[in-house]
Amino acid sequence: MGGTDEELREFAALSAKVSNKQASEPERERWRTLRAKLAPHNPKPPPGQPARAHARTAKKLRLSYLPVTEMTVTFTDEIGGGGFRLRAPRHFDVGTELALRLEVGGPTGAHLFTVGRVVWAKREGGHFAIGVELPLLRPEERERLEAFAHAPST
């Protein structure tokens, strides 16, 4: 990285704000400018590996993952732009976060990947009815979900 100490400090401070979703649009634009000037460019990949679209930095990030093939598949009973009701074979506590793959475009269409939060759960016969809110959907994703809710079933 080449730049003044002041630019490097500003870039680091703005990086923290952008990663925590606390940056204003002008701050994000300034971060983009500094990133183009200061961030390392993609090095040539090791032999046998494909080129990377984005540079990488050696840094630890805690993450959780679940192969899609291990996810439970079910159907919603009700759906809206802010959440849905589903049936589950087990109980989930209120506040439980669920990694979600929503097949808005059908099994072969474009999916929405997001996190939902359980807001209520109750036993109904041999299963549980679960209310899930979708607080992390972007406006365009919320519109897709609302449009799906109002589209004719196929």
N, C-alpha and C positions, 0 to 999 in steps of 0.2 A: 504494500500500500504506500502510495506517495501522496503527501499533502502536508499542510502545516499542522502543528500540534493543536491549534485552535479548531481546524476543520475535523481532525480526528476526534477531539473531545465532543464537538457538536454532533458528529456522525454517531458516536456511541450513545449520547444522550437521546438523540432522535430515534435511534434503533430501539432503545428501551420503550419509548413512548409508542412507536408504531407496533411493536410486538405485543404490547399490552392494550392495544386499541384505544389509546388515550391521545393520539395525535390529531390535530386539526388537519384539514385538507392542505393549507399552505405548508404546514410542517411535513406532511407526507410528501409533498412535491419537493421540498428542500431535501428531504431524506433521499428521494430518488436521484436528485442531482448529485448529491455527495456519494451515493452508492456507485453511480456510474464512474465517478472520478476516483474513488478510494478503494472500492471493494476489489478483491482479486478476480481476474478473469479466469475463464475455464482453462485449466491446464490440459495438455494433451493426455488423453486417457491411457492407462497402461495397455500393453498389447493384448488383444483379444477382448477388450471391453468396449462397449459402444460409447460414443461421445456423450457427454452430459450437457443438458440444456441449461443448467444453472450451476454456478460455482458452489463448492461445499467448504465448510469450515469445521475443523475438529472441535466439537462442542457437545456436551451431554444434554439430552432433552428427554425427560420422562414421557413415555407414551404407553398406551394400552392398545392391544390389537386382538382381533378375532377373525380367523379366516371366514369369509362369507359362507363357505360350505358348512360351517359349524353353527351358523345362525339358525335360530328357530324361525320357521315360516308360519305365518298365520294370516288372517284377513281382518280388516276393520269391520266393525258393526256400524259405525258412524264416522264421518270425517268432515273437517272444515279447515280453514286456512290456519287456525291456531293449534290444532291438535286432532286427536281421534280417540275412539273407544275400541278396544280389542278384547278378544278372549284369550286367556293364557292358561296353560295347564298347572301353573304354580302361582303363588302369591308374590307380589313385589311390594316392598315398603314404599310409602310416600317419600318422594325425594330421590328414589333410585334413578340413576341415569341409564338410558338404553341407547346403544349404538343402533341406528336405524338405516335400512336400505328400503326406500319407498319406491315401488314399481309404478310410478305415475304414468309412464308410457307403456305399460304392459311388461311382460317378462323379457321381451327383447328390445324395449325402448330405453330412453334415457332415464336413469334412476336418480333419485335424490338421496344423498347420503347426509345424515345429520344426527344430532343427539336429541333425544326426547327425555322428558322428566315425568315420572309417575306423579300424578296429582291426587288420585284416589284409586282405591282397589277394594273390591268386595267379592265374596263368594257367591256364585250363582250356579247351583246344582253341582255338577262334577268339574267345574272350571272356575276361573276368576275373571270378572270383568275389570278391566284396567283403563283408567283415563290417563292419557298421555298428552302433555303440552309440548309445543315445538318452539321454544324461545329463541333458537339460533338460526331460524330460517331467514334468508335474505329476502327483501321485498319481491324480487322476481321469482324466487322459489315458492313463496307464499301464494303468489298469483297463480302459479302452475297448479298448486294443490287445490286452491279454490276453484279453478277452472275444471280440474278433474272432478271435483265434488258435484259440479253442476252439469257436466257433460253427460250425454246419454250413455247408459251401460252397453257394453258390447258383448 
